[in-house]
Amino acid sequence: DDPAIPHPTDTSNMGAHIATSRPKPDKVLVDIVDYTLKYKVRSKEALETARAQKLDTLEINIYNSLGAALISAERTDEAARYLATGIERAQACGDRNLLTKLRLNQSLLAKARGDALVAADVAGAHREYARGLAQVTQALELARALGNVYDEAHCLGQTGTMLRLLHSHADALAILQQTLALGRSLNEPHVQ
């Protein structure tokens, strides 16, 4: 027993005072909050631009989310349409962050299509897997260019999966080991 740690049944310290007050907030933090709450945007153009950008981002996210949900529901043709529209919008808006996620989902779509074909058409399945590898390679390049290590980890995992499906087992193993290492460094359970 460690004498510094009281035993759970020790009630001798129950009346001890526990501080419940917080220290005063940092002045810089207070200044930032005050500025955020009190600043009034006077430029109608600035407000409209911000509004349009938010709506664009929301629209692209909806296309991506619907595409992902439709992949899970095995409705691949519909998923393809939503993802393609999302990619067009992301490219038009210059939103490389969402473009990364859309490309990753396109790779997942190609994998789903390949998986559906593999029993009846191995060559067709491999074409889909190769398409998926190309999509996730683009997503991985974007994630790295943006410095988004979380997207990089997910793209690496998908790259390893696509390589394995294309029977590039040594390459797949190397990529999946990189994925696991990156996932552990990020404490990201979905890629560990």
PyMOL commands that set and color helices and strands:
alter all, ss='L'
color gray80, all
select helices_A, chain A and resi 27-38+44-72+76-93+96-117+122-146+149-165+169-186+189-191
alter helices_A, ss='H'
color red, helices_A
deselect
rebuild
show_as cartoon
